[in-house]
Amino acid sequence: MKIYPDKLQGQLSREILSLYIVSGDEPLLVQESCDLIREVLKKGEFSERDLFHVDNNFDWQQVTYSNGSMSLFAEKKIIELRMSSTKPGKEGAVALTELCQSISEDNCVLLVMPRVDAATQRTKWFKTIEGLGGFIQLWPVDAKQLPRWIDNRFKRAGLTASRDAVQALVEKIEGNLLAAVQEIERMKLCSSTGRIEIDEVMGGVADSSRYDVFQLIDAALEGNTSRVVKILDGLQLEGIEPLFLNNMLAREIRNLSAMAHKIDQGQPVDAVMRSGRIWDKRKAPVAACLRRHRATDLEQMQSRLLRVDRMVKGLEVTGRAWDELASMVVELSRTMA
């Protein structure tokens, strides 16, 4: 069944389903919905969690084993699958269907994936699993909705922001919701009155190294490799967290990949960028990047980002997260051979 995002908390308070599908391309909204589900499940004594990152080479037998294996202490368990694509392939579709039809009463499956398009929602495997649990589809906050969304986030943080402050933050974050929330949290810590004016927004943005990450991504989109290398050196010296850079890259490359697929299908670039809600001043660098990289290139980068995520979290013992991220950003700025 479909569950609207604003109704999720109410549904969780009434009953816990055996399956939740969280779908969307906005990392913050996906993260917050997943956090809410995990929090409620934890209170319901789901104290164990098996986490799987699903890519093209994933061994689906791992999930079957996880569902069938009993905990040594007979605790309830969350089986969480983070999918890099909404197309699991024939083997994956069968495995997901069988898993969701045979979920142990002591398990709950949390399936996290990019935005599920209408064609995927019509497939047999998806209709089957949606009918067995809850489907939460998260839509991006568009430019018209963004001022109200940011104003509400200020209020959620216990702050009152002037209209100029809200608009300044809208312009600076360019649709990046995670950056908006992080800035609001910073202002909350720094504010002594609870009132936010434009000076607090502009000062924080100017001084925050996080915005160098946005400049890094813009330089990569533009194809300015020398600037990419310079910003990377600065970020490494400042000790920027690899996980933050990885999340920002994942968001950008996921969006680029979705647009590249549409272009490969023959859709005009301008129409694709309109549907992707690309801001006017970013259209030229985004278009340049899409001319350099095909969808297959970007899918490979998504798989590498999943591996970096595992490195940062200690689930991957080989490789260095920072080196892999730096290599990927440089590749994004260049034409693939």
C-alpha positions as MATLAB code, in Angstrom:
seq = 'MKIYPDKLQGQLSREILSLYIVSGDEPLLVQESCDLIREVLKKGEFSERDLFHVDNNFDWQQVTYSNGSMSLFAEKKIIELRMSSTKPGKEGAVALTELCQSISEDNCVLLVMPRVDAATQRTKWFKTIEGLGGFIQLWPVDAKQLPRWIDNRFKRAGLTASRDAVQALVEKIEGNLLAAVQEIERMKLCSSTGRIEIDEVMGGVADSSRYDVFQLIDAALEGNTSRVVKILDGLQLEGIEPLFLNNMLAREIRNLSAMAHKIDQGQPVDAVMRSGRIWDKRKAPVAACLRRHRATDLEQMQSRLLRVDRMVKGLEVTGRAWDELASMVVELSRTMA';
ca = [
       0.000    0.000    0.000;
       1.081    3.578   -0.614;
       1.937    5.673    2.449;
       2.279    9.441    2.071;
       5.464   10.734    3.737;
       3.546   13.023    6.117;
       1.374   10.046    7.179;
       4.284    7.665    7.860;
       4.615    8.446   11.567;
       0.889    7.889   12.113;
       0.966    4.579   10.257;
       3.959    3.381   12.302;
       2.146    4.261   15.521;
      -0.844    2.101   14.512;
       0.977   -1.005   13.291;
       4.371   -2.237   12.134;
       4.324   -3.752    8.647;
       6.670   -6.546    7.612;
       8.017   -4.516    4.653;
       8.730   -0.843    3.954;
       9.862    0.478    0.564;
      11.421    3.946    0.738;
      12.007    5.501   -2.685;
      13.400    8.879   -3.709;
      16.331   10.847   -5.120;
      16.633   13.381   -2.294;
      19.112   11.919    0.243;
      17.877   13.930    3.225;
      14.202   12.988    2.822;
      15.100    9.326    2.278;
      17.401    9.353    5.302;
      14.797   10.934    7.577;
      12.071    8.471    6.553;
      14.425    5.519    7.083;
      15.547    6.918   10.444;
      11.916    7.205   11.548;
      11.172    3.606   10.537;
      14.300    2.284   12.279;
      13.529    4.265   15.437;
      10.015    2.799   15.709;
      11.278   -0.700   14.941;
      13.952   -0.368   17.612;
      11.262    0.481   20.156;
       9.435   -2.626   18.935;
      12.459   -4.732   19.937;
      13.974   -5.038   16.461;
      17.462   -4.797   17.931;
      19.455   -6.495   15.157;
      20.090   -5.143   11.653;
      21.522   -6.849    8.577;
      22.556   -4.248    5.993;
      23.119   -5.092    2.313;
      24.328   -2.812   -0.489;
      22.829   -4.121   -3.735;
      24.682   -3.624   -7.021;
      24.915   -5.556  -10.299;
      27.149   -8.225   -8.724;
      25.099   -8.736   -5.569;
      24.669  -12.277   -4.238;
      20.947  -12.545   -3.473;
      21.487  -15.736   -1.460;
      22.801  -13.530    1.357;
      19.328  -12.052    1.836;
      17.640  -15.457    1.743;
      20.062  -16.686    4.414;
      19.513  -13.576    6.555;
      15.743  -14.044    6.489;
      16.000  -17.727    7.373;
      18.671  -17.557   10.051;
      17.676  -17.236   13.700;
      19.499  -14.910   16.076;
      21.497  -16.512   18.867;
      19.442  -14.437   21.302;
      16.152  -14.757   19.379;
      15.988  -10.993   18.781;
      13.911   -9.345   16.076;
      15.834   -8.156   13.050;
      15.732   -5.477   10.338;
      16.877   -6.667    6.908;
      17.864   -3.467    5.093;
      18.662   -3.469    1.386;
      20.075   -0.314   -0.195;
      19.664   -0.616   -3.950;
      21.705    1.455   -6.398;
      19.008    1.000   -9.066;
      15.298    0.285   -9.347;
      16.089   -2.517  -11.799;
      17.218   -5.575   -9.811;
      17.394   -7.821  -12.866;
      15.597  -11.146  -13.317;
      17.385  -12.908  -10.449;
      16.910   -9.936   -8.115;
      13.221   -9.590   -8.962;
      12.637  -13.258   -8.140;
      14.690  -13.023   -4.937;
      12.863   -9.895   -3.737;
       9.466  -11.426   -4.468;
      10.338  -14.640   -2.634;
      11.839  -12.720    0.288;
       8.794  -10.497    0.757;
       6.408  -13.444    0.473;
       8.289  -15.391    3.143;
       9.391  -12.751    5.649;
       9.867  -14.270    9.077;
       7.510  -12.837   11.712;
      10.626  -11.773   13.630;
      11.979   -9.785   10.674;
      11.138   -6.530    8.945;
      12.493   -5.668    5.480;
      13.491   -2.073    4.721;
      14.050   -1.631    0.979;
      15.711    1.685    0.053;
      16.010    2.644   -3.605;
      16.126    5.622   -5.990;
      12.848    7.087   -7.245;
      10.645    4.362   -8.670;
       9.218    5.470  -12.004;
       5.770    4.570  -13.306;
       7.088    1.787  -15.556;
       8.782    0.038  -12.634;
       5.657    0.385  -10.503;
       3.773   -1.558  -13.178;
       6.175   -4.524  -13.131;
       4.970   -7.781  -11.644;
       7.705   -8.011   -9.006;
       7.124   -4.466   -7.735;
       3.345   -4.758   -7.597;
       3.759   -7.995   -5.652;
       6.031   -6.556   -2.971;
       4.107   -3.271   -2.736;
       0.991   -5.295   -1.980;
       2.772   -6.939    0.946;
       3.980   -3.785    2.693;
       4.166    0.001    2.670;
       5.521    2.106   -0.225;
       6.795    5.606    0.631;
       7.583    7.687   -2.469;
       9.548   10.863   -1.677;
       9.440   13.704   -4.186;
      12.009   16.518   -4.483;
      11.146   19.925   -3.067;
      10.853   22.180   -6.128;
      11.913   25.811   -6.363;
       8.438   27.168   -5.561;
       8.105   24.978   -2.460;
      11.650   25.536   -1.185;
      11.139   28.850    0.724;
       8.235   27.386    2.706;
      10.166   24.158    3.307;
      13.180   26.071    4.655;
      10.983   28.325    6.807;
       9.379   25.205    8.325;
      12.822   23.693    9.018;
      13.821   26.875   10.857;
      10.664   26.545   12.970;
      11.385   22.861   13.623;
      14.779   23.916   14.969;
      13.124   26.462   17.303;
      14.256   29.451   15.236;
      12.431   32.356   13.630;
      13.934   33.514   10.330;
      13.202   36.730    8.485;
      11.943   36.526    4.917;
      15.296   37.859    3.652;
      17.174   35.199    5.629;
      15.002   32.435    4.187;
      15.470   33.718    0.635;
      19.236   34.058    1.112;
      19.497   30.440    2.204;
      17.281   29.339   -0.721;
      19.658   30.999   -3.186;
      22.801   29.653   -1.554;
      21.857   26.009   -1.236;
      20.353   25.764   -4.770;
      17.971   22.976   -3.854;
      20.377   20.972   -1.669;
      18.182   20.112    1.317;
      20.954   18.449    3.318;
      23.064   21.595    3.091;
      20.067   23.675    4.239;
      19.488   21.525    7.324;
      23.187   21.569    8.234;
      23.292   25.354    7.969;
      20.151   25.710   10.092;
      21.695   23.473   12.757;
      24.854   25.586   12.707;
      22.826   28.788   13.105;
      20.871   27.230   15.967;
      24.110   26.560   17.835;
      25.393   30.090   17.186;
      22.180   32.031   17.830;
      21.606   33.586   21.252;
      18.189   35.096   20.448;
      16.540   32.469   18.242;
      16.035   35.115   15.565;
      17.881   34.632   12.255;
      18.574   37.545    9.923;
      20.286   37.641    6.534;
      23.703   38.452    8.059;
      23.745   35.141    9.967;
      23.000   33.246    6.753;
      25.535   35.017    4.580;
      28.285   34.912    7.193;
      27.903   31.204    7.767;
      27.854   30.406    4.084;
      30.968   32.435    3.422;
      32.926   30.780    6.239;
      31.765   27.182    5.861;
      34.130   24.706    4.199;
      31.074   22.644    3.278;
      30.369   25.049    0.468;
      33.753   24.250   -1.018;
      32.263   20.825   -1.698;
      29.548   22.457   -3.813;
      32.223   24.451   -5.647;
      34.132   21.200   -6.188;
      31.119   19.524   -7.772;
      30.414   22.569   -9.948;
      34.030   22.571  -11.147;
      33.768   18.880  -11.995;
      30.549   19.456  -13.948;
      32.206   22.300  -15.860;
      35.165   20.068  -16.751;
      37.655   22.315  -14.921;
      40.065   19.602  -13.769;
      42.789   21.950  -12.490;
      40.279   23.698  -10.213;
      38.959   20.305   -9.058;
      42.457   19.254   -7.983;
      43.049   22.568   -6.188;
      39.775   22.369   -4.235;
      40.388   18.696   -3.388;
      43.778   19.578   -1.899;
      42.166   22.289    0.219;
      39.374   20.039    1.442;
      41.817   17.304    2.416;
      43.924   19.790    4.398;
      40.781   21.054    6.156;
      39.888   17.481    7.128;
      36.476   17.401    5.449;
      34.591   14.221    6.298;
      34.690   11.697    3.408;
      31.108   10.633    4.192;
      29.787   14.158    3.558;
      31.629   14.390    0.232;
      30.442   10.896   -0.679;
      26.800   11.800    0.046;
      27.007   14.976   -2.035;
      28.634   13.149   -4.942;
      26.090   10.321   -4.741;
      23.222   12.801   -4.962;
      24.731   14.555   -7.994;
      25.725   11.402   -9.877;
      22.366    9.736   -9.214;
      20.599   12.720  -10.790;
      23.062   12.810  -13.706;
      22.581    9.086  -14.308;
      18.791    9.441  -14.423;
      19.090   12.282  -16.948;
      21.675   10.394  -19.038;
      19.304    7.431  -19.354;
      16.560    9.715  -20.670;
      18.964   11.310  -23.169;
      20.038    7.852  -24.361;
      16.347    7.124  -24.968;
      16.189   10.100  -27.332;
      14.721   12.803  -25.089;
      16.017   16.373  -25.744;
      18.612   17.638  -23.252;
      16.627   20.797  -22.432;
      13.484   18.792  -21.685;
      15.439   16.364  -19.521;
      16.937   19.186  -17.462;
      13.533   20.798  -17.017;
      12.084   17.537  -15.717;
      15.169   17.156  -13.502;
      14.506   20.607  -11.986;
      18.004   21.900  -12.852;
      18.453   25.535  -11.844;
      19.120   27.919  -14.752;
      22.692   28.801  -13.809;
      23.597   25.103  -13.516;
      22.165   24.050  -16.884;
      25.338   24.782  -18.872;
      27.751   22.803  -16.627;
      25.269   19.934  -16.237;
      24.799   19.757  -20.019;
      28.590   19.782  -20.491;
      28.971   16.880  -18.071;
      26.230   14.890  -19.798;
      28.050   15.337  -23.107;
      31.192   13.832  -21.553;
      29.575   10.884  -19.747;
      27.083    8.252  -20.792;
      24.663    6.540  -18.437;
      26.941    3.496  -18.151;
      29.827    5.681  -16.918;
      27.639    7.216  -14.232;
      26.236    3.836  -13.149;
      29.794    2.610  -12.584;
      30.455    5.688  -10.430;
      27.349    4.928   -8.361;
      28.658    1.429   -7.660;
      32.009    2.883   -6.607;
      30.279    5.343   -4.285;
      28.496    2.452   -2.576;
      31.908    0.885   -2.008;
      33.239    4.160   -0.550;
      30.249    4.263    1.792;
      31.231    0.796    3.002;
      34.852    1.919    3.451;
      33.858    4.882    5.599;
      31.622    2.668    7.757;
      34.303    0.024    8.206;
      32.480   -2.603    6.136;
      35.148   -2.633    3.393;
      38.697   -3.381    4.512;
      40.569   -2.626    1.268;
      41.128    0.798   -0.277;
      41.186    4.386    0.992;
      37.920    6.327    0.886;
      39.516    9.708    0.241;
      41.686    8.433   -2.627;
      38.691    6.777   -4.294;
      36.565    9.934   -3.948;
      39.322   12.164   -5.328;
      39.833    9.854   -8.301;
      36.107    9.856   -9.028;
      35.702   13.644   -8.961;
      38.653   14.045  -11.320;
      37.101   11.456  -13.664;
      33.794   13.328  -13.548;
      35.602   16.439  -14.798;
      37.181   14.618  -17.741;
      35.923   12.907  -20.876;
      35.816    9.131  -20.421;
      38.048    7.203  -22.808;
];
